Amino acid sequence: MPISDPSAVGHGAGLGDLVIPGLTVPDPDTEQRVTYVLPSEETGRALVGGIGLPWLRDLDFGTQWVNRVVDLEWPDHVLVEDMSYAAHRVLHRLQEVRPSKVILVGCMPRREDVPGTIRRYQLDLTPPDDEEVQDRLSEAAMGIIDLDHTLAVVRYYGGFPTETIVIEVEPADDSFGLGFSDPVEATVDAVLEFVRQEL
């Protein structure tokens, strides 16, 4: 399904440009406009994504966990990526990749478990209501990034595959700074093992 229409390209895009809504990248290797086409079906890939809040100790777990494991050996069909960006951009990335399975890693304060508790669950894909998503999108536009925002927005637009797993850790320290608290640091290898079991 094309996501760009050459006849509808805005001012300033000329021949030889790769046109994606919101993004125009010069393509010096062609004199014809290239239309980016989204995959029409799931690709068989598994996407492991970390979501974290930079500079907030344990809440940055998803980002820093990915940084630690991305260079390990992974099966060819597995993509490991930092997805610590606005929820609607995560939706766009999933539309590009069309993974058959998604595993999201993060740290979320649920206040129900002791710090360092690992929770693993299959995501209920039931969409949230319109009002919640509007609030989440408004907050995302102001720079709010967290696991719950991503889960709500992507579910609303049907962007997750049926097999979507969340692995989250209960934080102990959400203050400004670098590095994890001891209880969260102790979960890094266990989270990696949970992810590998899913693959």
ZIRA-V932423 format. One record per helix or strand of 3 or more residues. SS is the DSSP state (H for helix, E for strand). FROM is the first residue (numbers start at 1). LEN is the number of residues. Records with the same first field share a line. If there is no record, write none. Layout:
SS: FROM-LEN + FROM-LEN
//
This chain:
H: 6-3 + 57-13 + 87-11 + 130-12 + 147-10 + 182-4 + 188-11
E: 17-4 + 23-4 + 46-5 + 78-5 + 101-7 + 118-5 + 163-7
//
